[in-house]
Amino acid sequence: MLTLEEAQELDRLELRPSHVQRYAGAGSPMRAIVGVGGLSCFGTATLLECGHWREIRDYALMPLMGRKRPTKARCGCCRLGYLPRPSDTVRVAELVARLDA
């Protein structure tokens, strides 16, 4: 298993976290969205229950377009077996604890 930093150094672009956080790929598992970060280059950064971030295009604009925001998203980092950052895993635990309270 690779850390996100190690995986970002891979030669093949389609295996880098910066790519699979936008384009998860076939067979990527669905994960619940537990948090929303800020805007990024391609959309809105969302924190998934696995501790990985996923960029979702038009996430902020969906209600304005008459669409519901997704509650789950596919995780390409999980598909490739990349380890989430420990700080993100801690943040997920905090957010889930708040939801359960």
N, C-alpha and C positions, 0 to 999 in steps of 0.2 A: 504494500500500500504506500502511496506517495502522499506527501503533504501538498497543499495547493501551491506553495512556492516551488517545490521540486517539479511538480507537474507543469508549471508555467514555463519551465526551461526546456521542455520536450521539443524536439525538432519538428514534429508534425503538428501544424496549427490546429487541426480538428481534434486533437487530444488535449489541448491546453484548457485550463479552467476558464480563461477569458472567452473562449469560444463556446464551450458547453454550458456556460451559465446563460447564454443567449439561445443556443440551439441545442436542446438536450439530446436529441437523437432517438432513433427507434429503440424501443425496449427500456427506456428510462422509467424508473418507478415514480408513481405519483406520491407527493408529499404534501401535507397540510401547510398552508401559509400561516405563520405565527406572528410575523412582524413585517412592517413596511419601512424601508429606508428612504433615501432621497432619490431624486431623479438622476439618471445616468445617461450615457450617450445614446442608448437605444430604447430606453423606457424607464420603468421604476424598479428599483432594487427591492426584492422581497426576500425575507428570511424564511427558510423552510424548516420544518420540524427536525430535519436531520442535521441542521447547523450550517448548511450551505446556502449561499445567496443565489437567487435566480432573477434575471432581468425579464420583466414582462412588458411588452410593447403596449401602449395605450392604457395601462392599468389605471392611471389617474383620470383618463378621459372616458372610460367605459360608461359610467353613470350618465354622462352628458350625451352619450350616443344611444341611450336607452338599453344598455347591456349591464348585466350584473357583473360585479368584480368576481374573479375566480377565488375559490377558497382552497384550491389545490393546484399544484403545478408539478411538472415533470422535472426530475433532477438528474442532469447529465453527469454531475460529479459523483453521485451515488452509483450510477451505471458503470463508471470507470473505476470505482473503488477508491476515490480520493478522500483523504481524511479532512474533516472540517477543522477550522481553527478552534483551539480550545476556548478562546474568548467568545466565539460565536455560539458554541455549545452551551456555555454558561448563560449567555443572553437568552437562548431558547428556553432553558430551564426556568429563568426568571419570568419570562412572558407566559409560559404555560402555567406556572404557579399562580400568576395573576388572573388568568382566565378561569382557573379552577376555584379560586377564592370567591 
